[in-house]
């Protein structure tokens, strides 16, 4: 009996250690519904399980418009670091560039981006700086601790007007990067929605008058 308990405890410890080394820190999903067939959305999740450079999302992907890529400039890859499997080290002069294809350019729509970054300080305690299509976003909407280690997760929200055909995100600073998740949605501008609503009302009124006649 004691031998059985010891074996079970050993298996539990090994399993727990394995789980700790394959975190999936998709902790704060976007405020819109992923994979909604009525809205143009994309989803891409990089956990950097290999040192492929450039790399495609290895944890999850939903993008009907092309293949997203992450390209590392002057970074170092580690198979694991501080209980995290697959980590890129960014320092001075290095960056992670993300290319995310999307719907064709449309001036009547805008693009919402929701970005989650799991990181650990590397000489700099500030959250990563994210540059979206040339616009720096140095302050995330919030940052939380991940587990009982030194890892953090920062969440960024961005809106691009008008809707571009693709997004380019650049992550800079001194960090260990463990995971990057990017969601996007393409939605009509409020003025466009108003015009569509007016058109629908006019059509309904026309049909009503025709039926009444």
Backbone torsions as a table, in degrees:
resi	resn	phi	psi	omega
1	UNK	NA	-45.6	179.5
2	UNK	-62.9	-38.8	178.8
3	UNK	-62.2	-40.0	179.5
4	UNK	-64.6	-43.3	179.2
5	UNK	-63.5	-41.2	-179.7
6	UNK	-62.9	-42.8	178.4
7	UNK	-62.3	-43.6	-179.8
8	UNK	-62.9	-40.6	179.3
9	UNK	-66.0	-39.4	179.3
10	UNK	-64.1	-44.3	177.8
11	UNK	-60.7	-41.3	-179.4
12	UNK	-64.1	-41.4	-179.9
13	UNK	-65.0	-45.2	179.5
14	UNK	-62.6	-44.4	180.0
15	UNK	-63.0	-42.1	179.6
16	UNK	-63.4	-39.4	178.5
17	UNK	-65.8	-39.2	179.6
18	UNK	-63.8	-41.8	179.5
19	UNK	-62.5	-39.8	-177.6
20	UNK	-64.3	-24.8	-177.5
21	UNK	-92.8	0.9	178.5
22	UNK	-132.6	48.2	177.6
23	UNK	-55.1	147.9	169.0
24	UNK	-127.2	98.2	-170.0
25	UNK	-92.2	45.1	172.0
26	UNK	-84.5	69.7	-168.3
27	UNK	-87.3	-31.0	-173.8
28	UNK	-126.7	91.6	-177.9
29	UNK	-71.2	159.2	-174.7
30	UNK	-65.1	161.6	-179.5
31	UNK	-71.2	-8.6	176.1
32	UNK	-103.0	167.8	-177.9
33	UNK	-82.1	123.7	176.0
34	UNK	-68.2	147.1	174.3
35	UNK	62.4	23.8	178.8
36	UNK	-68.9	119.4	-177.4
37	UNK	-66.9	-16.0	-178.8
38	UNK	-93.0	-6.9	179.9
39	UNK	-130.9	140.0	178.6
40	UNK	-76.5	104.0	-179.1
41	UNK	-121.9	156.5	170.8
42	UNK	-133.9	158.0	178.2
43	UNK	-147.7	131.0	178.5
44	UNK	-145.9	133.8	-173.8
45	UNK	-132.8	116.7	177.0
46	UNK	-104.9	126.6	172.6
47	UNK	-114.2	-2.7	172.7
48	UNK	56.8	49.4	179.8
49	UNK	-68.8	-20.0	176.1
50	UNK	-128.1	172.8	179.5
51	UNK	-93.2	21.7	177.6
52	UNK	-57.1	133.8	-177.4
53	UNK	-150.9	107.7	4.9
54	UNK	-73.3	164.8	-178.6
55	UNK	-131.8	149.3	173.8
56	UNK	-95.5	161.9	-179.4
57	UNK	-57.4	126.5	-176.3
58	UNK	-104.4	-11.0	-178.8
59	UNK	-100.3	-28.5	179.8
60	UNK	178.5	147.9	180.0
61	UNK	-154.3	138.8	170.5
62	UNK	-144.8	99.3	-178.5
63	UNK	-149.8	110.6	-176.8
64	UNK	-85.1	0.4	-169.3
65	UNK	-112.7	-3.5	179.8
66	UNK	155.4	-170.8	-177.1
67	UNK	-107.2	115.9	176.7
68	UNK	-69.5	152.8	178.5
69	UNK	-141.1	145.9	172.6
70	UNK	-116.3	125.8	-178.8
71	UNK	-119.0	128.2	-178.7
72	UNK	-99.9	131.8	175.9
73	UNK	-110.0	115.2	176.2
74	UNK	58.7	41.7	177.0
75	UNK	-110.1	165.6	178.3
76	UNK	-120.0	132.9	-178.7
77	UNK	-101.0	138.8	174.6
78	UNK	-121.6	139.7	-179.9
79	UNK	-66.1	-32.9	171.5
80	UNK	-158.3	152.0	180.0
81	UNK	-153.2	123.8	176.5
82	UNK	49.9	54.1	176.8
83	UNK	68.2	19.1	178.0
84	UNK	-122.4	126.3	179.7
85	UNK	-86.9	125.7	178.9
86	UNK	80.7	98.4	-175.9
87	UNK	-139.2	133.8	171.8
88	UNK	-103.2	133.5	177.1
89	UNK	-97.9	121.0	175.4
90	UNK	-106.1	139.8	177.7
91	UNK	-136.5	-160.9	-179.4
92	UNK	-62.2	126.4	178.4
93	UNK	85.1	-0.9	178.8
94	UNK	-107.4	162.6	-179.1
95	UNK	-160.6	164.3	171.7
96	UNK	-117.5	119.8	-177.4
97	UNK	-107.6	123.5	179.9
98	UNK	-109.0	130.6	175.7
99	UNK	-114.7	122.2	-176.9
100	UNK	-126.3	105.6	177.5
101	UNK	-68.3	152.7	-177.0
102	UNK	-147.2	-165.1	179.8
103	UNK	-64.6	160.4	177.4
104	UNK	-58.3	156.0	177.8
105	UNK	-53.3	134.9	-178.7
106	UNK	-149.1	111.5	-177.5
107	UNK	-71.3	-13.7	180.0
108	UNK	-90.6	1.6	-178.2
109	UNK	-130.0	163.7	173.2
110	UNK	-127.0	163.0	-177.3
111	UNK	-115.5	127.3	174.3
112	UNK	-102.0	133.7	178.2
113	UNK	-120.3	137.4	178.3
114	UNK	-127.5	113.5	-173.3
115	UNK	-119.1	129.4	175.1
116	UNK	-114.4	128.9	179.8
117	UNK	-125.8	123.9	174.2
118	UNK	-98.3	122.3	-171.7
119	UNK	-146.5	161.6	174.5
120	UNK	-133.2	138.8	-177.7
121	UNK	-59.8	146.5	175.3
122	UNK	-136.7	66.3	-177.4
123	UNK	89.9	0.9	-179.4
124	UNK	-145.3	118.1	-176.6
125	UNK	-87.3	-4.9	179.5
126	UNK	-76.0	152.5	178.3
127	UNK	-65.8	153.9	178.9
128	UNK	-56.7	148.3	174.4
129	UNK	-94.1	126.8	179.7
130	UNK	-111.1	128.4	178.4
131	UNK	-111.0	117.8	-178.2
132	UNK	-110.7	114.3	-178.5
133	UNK	49.3	42.8	176.8
134	UNK	86.1	-2.0	-179.1
135	UNK	-102.9	113.3	-179.2
136	UNK	-70.9	136.8	174.5
137	UNK	-123.5	92.2	-173.4
138	UNK	-87.4	-14.7	-177.0
139	UNK	-118.9	115.0	176.1
140	UNK	-72.3	163.4	178.3
141	UNK	-72.8	-26.1	169.7
142	UNK	-166.3	158.7	177.1
143	UNK	-134.3	133.7	-179.1
144	UNK	-131.5	156.5	175.1
145	UNK	-76.6	146.3	178.5
146	UNK	-112.6	112.9	179.6
147	UNK	68.0	-155.9	-179.0
148	UNK	-106.9	22.4	-179.4
149	UNK	-107.8	-162.9	-178.4
150	UNK	-91.8	13.1	-177.6
151	UNK	-84.0	149.8	176.5
152	UNK	-130.3	160.7	170.3
153	UNK	-128.2	125.9	177.2
154	UNK	-111.6	140.7	-178.2
155	UNK	-118.2	132.0	-177.5
156	UNK	-122.3	142.1	177.5
157	UNK	-127.2	131.8	-175.6
158	UNK	-139.7	146.5	174.0
159	UNK	-125.2	129.0	178.7
160	UNK	-110.7	127.5	179.0
161	UNK	-129.5	124.2	-1.8
162	UNK	-79.0	179.6	-179.4
163	UNK	-68.8	119.7	178.8
164	UNK	-84.8	167.4	178.5
165	UNK	-77.5	-17.7	178.3
166	UNK	-160.6	157.4	177.1
167	UNK	-114.1	144.1	174.7
168	UNK	-123.0	117.2	179.8
169	UNK	-112.2	134.2	178.3
170	UNK	-121.7	126.3	178.2
171	UNK	-108.5	124.0	-177.2
172	UNK	-126.8	165.8	176.6
173	UNK	123.0	-172.9	179.7
174	UNK	-106.4	99.6	-173.8
175	UNK	-150.0	160.0	160.7
176	UNK	-96.8	120.6	-179.4
177	UNK	-103.7	121.8	-177.1
178	UNK	-104.6	-26.5	-178.4
179	UNK	-164.3	143.7	176.1
180	UNK	-135.0	126.6	178.4
181	UNK	-123.7	127.8	-179.7
182	UNK	-126.8	125.0	173.1
183	UNK	-114.5	145.6	174.6
184	UNK	-136.1	155.1	170.2
185	UNK	-143.4	142.6	178.7
186	UNK	-110.4	120.5	-176.1
187	UNK	-133.6	151.5	178.8
188	UNK	-64.4	148.8	173.2
189	UNK	-66.7	151.3	179.8
190	UNK	-53.7	-38.8	-179.7
191	UNK	-64.4	-37.1	178.1
192	UNK	-66.3	-41.6	177.7
193	UNK	-61.6	-39.0	179.5
194	UNK	-64.3	-41.8	178.6
195	UNK	-63.9	-40.7	178.3
196	UNK	-63.7	-40.0	179.6
197	UNK	-65.0	-42.3	178.2
198	UNK	-63.0	-40.2	178.5
199	UNK	-63.7	-40.6	178.9
200	UNK	-65.1	-40.2	178.9
201	UNK	-66.3	-40.5	178.6
202	UNK	-63.6	-41.1	179.3
203	UNK	-65.3	-40.7	179.4
204	UNK	-64.0	-40.6	179.3
205	UNK	-65.5	-39.4	179.0
206	UNK	-63.2	-45.0	179.9
207	UNK	-63.6	-39.7	-179.7
208	UNK	-64.6	-43.1	179.6
209	UNK	-65.0	-39.4	-179.1
210	UNK	-66.9	-39.2	179.0
211	UNK	-70.1	-35.6	178.8
212	UNK	-66.3	-36.9	178.8
213	UNK	-69.0	NA	NA
